[in-house]
Amino acid sequence: MIGLDVALALLVVAVALAAWRILRGPHDADRAVAADLVLFSFVGLTAVIGTRAGIAATFDLVLAAGLVGLLAALSLGRLLTRGKR
């Protein structure tokens, strides 16, 4: 259980630092990367809390949120490059 507590603490720190980067980011790309980090940190928090509580259905939610996050990251990258490859 100590490992899960450490993981929770590190994920909370990651969310806090990413939120700070969203507020202070000088460029749109900085904010997009920080938003991705916030999303995937919340996915990680969900996974760790689900593991700690012993809820098996949490992993279905984590899988779906991870896929949506991946598609959102690709869309943001495409938007920031204005469609250029």
C-alpha positions in Angstrom: 0.0 0.0 0.0 2.9 2.4 0.5 3.7 2.2 -3.2 0.2 3.2 -4.1 0.3 6.1 -1.7 3.6 7.3 -3.3 2.1 6.9 -6.7 -1.0 9.0 -5.6 1.3 11.7 -4.2 3.4 11.9 -7.4 0.4 12.0 -9.6 -1.1 14.8 -7.5 2.2 16.7 -7.8 2.2 16.2 -11.6 -1.4 17.5 -11.9 -0.4 20.6 -9.8 2.7 21.3 -11.9 0.8 20.8 -15.1 -2.0 23.1 -14.0 0.7 25.8 -13.2 2.1 25.3 -16.7 -1.4 25.7 -18.2 -1.7 29.0 -16.4 1.8 30.3 -17.1 2.6 28.7 -20.4 4.0 31.2 -22.9 2.9 29.2 -26.0 -0.2 27.2 -27.0 2.0 24.1 -27.4 3.0 24.4 -23.7 -0.6 24.5 -22.7 -1.5 21.6 -24.9 1.2 19.4 -23.5 0.3 20.3 -20.0 -3.4 19.6 -20.7 -2.4 16.1 -22.0 -0.4 15.6 -18.8 -3.3 16.6 -16.6 -5.6 14.2 -18.5 -3.2 11.2 -18.3 -2.4 12.0 -14.7 -6.1 11.8 -13.9 -6.3 8.5 -15.7 -3.4 7.3 -13.6 -5.1 8.6 -10.4 -8.2 6.7 -11.5 -6.2 3.5 -12.0 -4.4 3.8 -8.7 -7.5 4.5 -6.7 -9.3 1.7 -8.5 -6.4 -0.7 -7.6 -6.4 0.5 -4.0 -10.2 0.0 -3.7 -10.2 -3.3 -5.5 -12.7 -2.3 -8.2 -12.2 -4.2 -11.3 -14.5 -2.1 -13.5 -12.1 0.9 -13.1 -9.8 -0.5 -15.7 -12.5 -0.4 -18.4 -12.8 3.3 -17.6 -9.0 3.8 -17.7 -8.8 2.1 -21.1 -11.6 4.2 -22.6 -10.2 7.5 -21.1 -6.7 6.6 -22.4 -8.0 6.1 -25.9 -9.9 9.3 -25.8 -6.8 11.1 -24.4 -4.7 9.7 -27.2 -7.1 10.9 -29.9 -7.3 14.3 -28.2 -3.5 14.6 -28.2 -3.4 13.8 -31.9 -6.1 16.3 -32.6 -4.4 19.1 -30.6 -1.1 18.4 -32.4 -2.8 18.6 -35.7 -4.6 21.8 -34.7 -1.3 23.4 -33.4 0.5 22.6 -36.7 -2.5 24.0 -38.6 -2.8 20.7 -40.5 0.7 20.6 -41.9 2.5 17.3 -41.6 
